[in-house]
């Protein structure tokens, strides 16, 4: 009922303004728009901003971008935020949020370009986002340059700086599991590569199945000779499982490494975004 009432009020206000040809500054409705957003009335806020007759201003661009951001219309938010220049009081907030949104959209070069244009005082926040972008772009040298400005003293940035530094160490300073080593291990001992990949149950199963087929093949070889169909069938089955176990071990480590990287990227995106709420509270 409350939402319906507000929608009717907003529609009436907008129609009155348009009908009378009146224009006003968005700053006069700034607190009201934030109230709508905070009370899950984002569509109403967008309706007001798009259908009322406002003077063009940086406040209007910011409010439109901020509303689109909460509506998860990231391209729309970026378009509005991009209109703000360095003289606007909303510039810093819009820029750092734009960097985070570009990163979420996978537009790392665009995010880096935005960040490189920043000349303001929030150098440590700039470094945090720069370090996160370097990890997302698989640029260890870029991370090293940006992380030089980590102080681990700002309460809002301490935890994200620590997490990004840990990811860097795990990714570039700790030896990664090798798919080739997993394949080689399974070639020597069937299933060993999958155990190396962390799939102990699959590794034990591969060892038992391949071992059993090998034993059956050997038994038929001794009893019936190498040309007997039972020897040939069991031998082919053993060969298929043996080769499959080697390939499977290679793939298991590759998937494990990719899953780890995907999980790390999710954490990186989170930690270059969430601290903004504290910094610009």
N, C-alpha and C positions, 0 to 999 in steps of 0.2 A: 504494500500500500504506500509506503514511504517513497519507494522508487517511482511509482506511478505519479504521485503528487509532484515530486521534484521534476520529473520529465515534463509534466504539464506546465509547471511554473517556468522552466527553461524555454519551452516552446513559446509561451506567451511573451516572455522578455525578448526573445530573439525576433519574433514577428513585430513587436512594437518598435524595436530599434530599426528594423529594416523599413517598416512602413513610414516612420517619421524621418528616415534618412539620417538618424543620429549616429555619430561615431564616438567611441570612447576608447580609453586606453585599457589594454588587457591587465595592467597593473592594478586596476580597481577591482578586478575579479580574481586576483592572484590567490588570495587565501581561500576563496570559495572553490576554485578549481582544485586546489590541493585537498580541500575537505572532501570533495566528490571522489577524488582518487583514493584517499585514505579510507573511505567508506564503501569501497567496491562499487562506485558509480562512475567507472571510467568512461563508459559509452556516453553517459550524460555529459561528462566533462568535454569529451570530444565534440559532441553535438553543440554545446555552448560555444566552444572555440571556433568551430567551422561555420556556424550559422548566425552568430552575432556580428554586428558591424563594429569591428575594432580598427583602430589605427595600426598600420604596420609597425612593429616594434620588436626588439630583441626579446622582450618579455613574452610576447605572443608566440614567437618562434620557439622559445624555450618550453612554454607550457604545452604547445602542440607536440613537441618532441618528447617531453616527459610523459604525457598521456599515452602516446604511441608506444613508448618504452614499456609502460605497465600493461598495455594491451598486447605486448609481445610482437608488435609490428616494428621489428628492428629496422628494416629499410626506411620506413616512414619516419622513425625517430632520427635516424642518421641524416636524412634529408633536411629535417628541421634544424637539428643541432649544427649542421654544416653552415647554416646561414649566419651563425653568431661569430663575431670577430673578437679579437683580443681585448677590445675596449669594453665589452659587455661584462657585467658582474656575474653572468651565468657561464662565461666562457670556459673557465677551468673545469667546472662540473660537467658541462656538455662534452668537452674534449676527452676527458678521462673515461666517461661513460661510452663515448663513441669508440674509443680504442677497444674497450671490452666488448662492445657489440660487434665491431668488425672481426674481432678474434673469434667470437662465437659463430659468426657466419663463415669462418674459414678464410677471411680476407686479410691475411697476415701482412702483406705488403702495404695495403691501405692503412692498416692499424699502425704500422711502423712509420709510415709517412706522416700520419697525424701526430704521432708522438714526437717525431723529430722536429716538428714545427713549434713545439712548446718551449717557451723561454721564461716561464714563471718560476716562482720560488719552491714549488713542491717537487724538488729534485729527487727525493727518495721514493716518492710515489711513482714518478716518471721512471726511475731505475727499476722498481718492482715490475711495472708493466713491461718495460723493455726486456728484462730478464725472462719474464714469462713468454713473451713473443719469440725470444731467441730459442727457448726450449721447443716451442711449437714449430719453429722453422728448422729445427735440428741444427742449430748454430751454436756450438759450445764456446767459440771465441766471443760471440756476441754476448752470451750469458756472463762470461768472465768480465767483460768490460762493464756491463751494467751492474753486476753484483758487487763491484768495488765500492759502490755507494751505499751498500747495505750497512746500517749501523746497529740493527737489532735492538734499538732503544725506543723506537716509537711503538707504543702499545697497539695501535691499530695495524701496524705493518710487521710486527715481530714474528707472529706465527706464519703468515704467508712467506716471509723471507726465509724462515727456517725450512718450511716445506719445499719451496723451490730449490733451495740449496741441497736438500736431501735427495730430491729427484735428480739433480745434476750429478751428484756423486754416484747414485745407483746406475745412472745411464752411461756416464762417461768415465768413471773412475773405478767401477766395480766390473770385473770380467762378466760378460754376458754368456748365457748358455748358447752353445754352438750347434746348429742343426747338423752340420757335417760330422761333428764329434758324436752326436747321438746316432747318426746313421752308421758310423764306423763301429761304435760300441755294439749295436744290434747285429752287425755283420759278424762280430766275434762271438758274442753271446746273445742269442735271440731274446728280445724283450728288454735288454739292458738299457738301450737308448730311451725307451719309454719310461723306465724307472728314473733315468737321468732327467727326463722332462717333467717328472713329478707325477706320472701316472703309473703308480706302482701296481695296481690291480691289472691294468692292461699289459704291463710288462710281464708279470707272472703268467698271465693267460697265454701271451705270445710264446713264452719259453716252454710252457707245458704242451701247447698244441704243436709247435714246430718240433719239439723234442719227441713227442709221441709219433708224429708222422715220419720223422727220421728213423725212429726205432722200427716202425712197421716196414719201412722201405728196406732197411738193412736185413730184417728177418726174411722178407720175401727174396731178396737178392741171394742170401745164403741158401735158402731152401729151394727156390724155383729158378734162380739164375737171373741175369740182368735183362733178358729179353722177354720174360714172362709178363703178361698183361697186368698182373697184380703188382709186380715190381714197378712197371712203368707208370701205372695210375697213382700208386702211393708216392712214387718219386716226384711226379708232376705236382701232386697236391702239396708235398713238402716244399718243393721249390717255390710254388706260388706263395705259400704262407711265409717262407723265409724272406723272399724279396719284398713281400708286402710288409713284413715286420720292419725291414730296413727303411723302406719309404715312409711307413707310418711313423717311425721314430723321428725322421727328418721333419715331417709335417707337424708332428706334435710339438717339437721345440719351436718351430717357426710360428705356430699359432699361439703358443704360450708367450713368446716374445712380443707378438703383435697385441695380444690381449693386455699385456703389461703396459705397453706403450699407450694403448687406447685409454686404459685406466689412468695413467699418468697425465694424459692430455686433459681428461675430465677434471682432474684435481688442479691442474695448471689454470684452466679457464675459470674455475671457481675462485682461485686465490688471486687472480688479477682483477676480479670483479667485486666480490663480496666486501673487501676492505673499503671500497668507495663509500659504502653506507655509513661507515664510522667517520671517515675523513670529511665527508660533506654532510654530516648530520646537522 
